[in-house]
Amino acid sequence: MQIALIAHDEKKPDLVEFVRENIDQLSSVDCISTGTTGKRIGEETDLAVDPKESGPLGGDMIIGAAVATGDCNAVIFLRDPLTAQPHEPDINALLRVCDVHNVPLATNLASANAIIDELVGEA
């Protein structure tokens, strides 16, 4: 099982706290992330995460490819809906590929917790 962890800058603290609260469950799966998010998770928690490129440098597309090939089973993407992102087309493509391949996608903490409860459960 592989889960992608992504967060826009304003949501990174929320994702780090989410990881801390769910460290046991997340430690039982392979976690990938976009570059900056993965670096921050690695520095602030004990979770082993495989960071790809930063989102604006193609990280969203790398994770989208993992979804498309069946390597990524869920995406937790805490987005900042109030701030325009320069790589918005890449973000929309990632959301679309999750829909096309029927891969669970969380864009807020409530849905992130649902993914952890449903897919990972108690470690």
C-alpha positions as CSV (number, residue, x, y, z in Angstrom):
1,M,0.0,0.0,0.0
2,Q,1.3,3.4,-1.0
3,I,-0.1,6.8,0.1
4,A,0.9,10.2,-1.3
5,L,1.1,13.1,1.1
6,I,1.0,16.6,-0.4
7,A,0.2,20.0,1.0
8,H,0.3,23.6,-0.2
9,D,2.4,25.9,1.9
10,E,-0.4,27.2,4.1
11,K,-1.5,23.7,4.8
12,K,1.9,22.1,5.5
13,P,1.5,22.6,9.3
14,D,-1.8,20.8,9.2
15,L,-0.3,17.9,7.3
16,V,2.6,17.6,9.7
17,E,0.2,17.5,12.6
18,F,-1.9,14.9,10.8
19,V,1.1,12.8,10.3
20,R,2.0,13.1,14.0
21,E,-1.5,12.0,15.0
22,N,-1.5,9.1,12.5
23,I,2.2,8.1,12.7
24,D,1.5,4.4,13.6
25,Q,-0.9,3.9,10.7
26,L,1.2,5.8,8.2
27,S,4.4,3.9,9.3
28,S,2.7,0.7,8.1
29,V,2.5,1.9,4.5
30,D,4.9,3.3,1.9
31,C,4.5,7.1,1.8
32,I,5.6,9.3,-1.1
33,S,5.3,13.1,-1.3
34,T,6.1,16.2,-3.2
35,G,9.6,17.5,-2.4
36,T,9.1,20.4,0.0
37,T,6.2,18.6,1.8
38,G,8.3,15.4,2.2
39,K,11.3,17.4,3.5
40,R,9.2,19.1,6.1
41,I,7.5,15.8,7.2
42,G,10.9,14.2,7.4
43,E,12.3,17.0,9.5
44,E,9.4,17.3,11.9
45,T,8.2,13.7,12.3
46,D,9.6,10.2,12.4
47,L,7.8,9.1,9.3
48,A,9.9,7.7,6.5
49,V,8.7,9.4,3.3
50,D,10.0,9.3,-0.3
51,P,10.0,12.9,-1.5
52,K,9.7,13.4,-5.3
53,E,10.1,16.8,-7.0
54,S,8.5,19.9,-5.6
55,G,4.9,20.4,-6.9
56,P,5.7,23.3,-9.2
57,L,8.7,21.3,-10.6
58,G,6.6,18.3,-11.6
59,G,6.0,16.5,-8.3
60,D,2.3,16.5,-8.8
61,M,2.8,14.9,-12.2
62,I,5.1,12.2,-10.7
63,I,2.5,11.3,-8.1
64,G,-0.1,11.4,-10.8
65,A,1.9,8.9,-12.8
66,A,2.1,6.6,-9.7
67,V,-1.7,6.8,-9.5
68,A,-2.1,6.0,-13.2
69,T,0.2,3.0,-13.0
70,G,-1.6,1.6,-9.9
71,D,1.4,2.2,-7.6
72,C,-0.3,4.8,-5.4
73,N,-3.4,3.7,-3.6
74,A,-4.5,7.0,-2.1
75,V,-3.7,10.7,-2.2
76,I,-3.9,13.1,0.7
77,F,-3.6,16.6,-0.7
78,L,-4.3,19.4,1.7
79,R,-4.9,22.2,-0.8
80,D,-5.2,25.9,-0.1
81,P,-8.4,26.7,-1.9
82,L,-8.1,30.4,-1.2
83,T,-4.7,31.0,-2.9
84,A,-4.0,30.7,-6.7
85,Q,-1.2,28.3,-7.5
86,P,1.1,28.8,-10.5
87,H,1.0,25.1,-11.3
88,E,-2.8,24.8,-11.1
89,P,-3.0,22.8,-14.4
90,D,-0.8,20.1,-12.8
91,I,-2.9,20.1,-9.6
92,N,-6.1,19.7,-11.7
93,A,-4.5,16.9,-13.7
94,L,-3.6,15.0,-10.4
95,L,-7.2,15.4,-9.2
96,R,-8.5,14.2,-12.5
97,V,-6.2,11.1,-12.6
98,C,-7.4,10.1,-9.2
99,D,-11.0,10.3,-10.4
100,V,-10.2,8.4,-13.6
101,H,-8.5,5.6,-11.7
102,N,-10.9,5.6,-8.8
103,V,-8.2,6.3,-6.3
104,P,-9.3,7.9,-3.0
105,L,-8.4,11.5,-2.7
106,A,-8.5,13.6,0.4
107,T,-8.4,17.4,0.1
108,N,-9.1,18.3,3.7
109,L,-8.5,16.8,7.2
110,A,-11.9,15.1,7.5
111,S,-11.4,13.2,4.2
112,A,-7.8,12.4,5.1
113,N,-8.9,10.8,8.4
114,A,-11.5,8.8,6.5
115,I,-8.8,7.5,4.2
116,I,-6.6,6.5,7.1
117,D,-9.6,4.8,8.9
118,E,-10.8,2.9,5.8
119,L,-7.6,2.0,4.0
120,V,-5.0,1.7,6.7
121,G,-7.0,1.1,9.9
122,E,-5.3,0.5,13.2
123,A,-1.6,-0.4,12.8
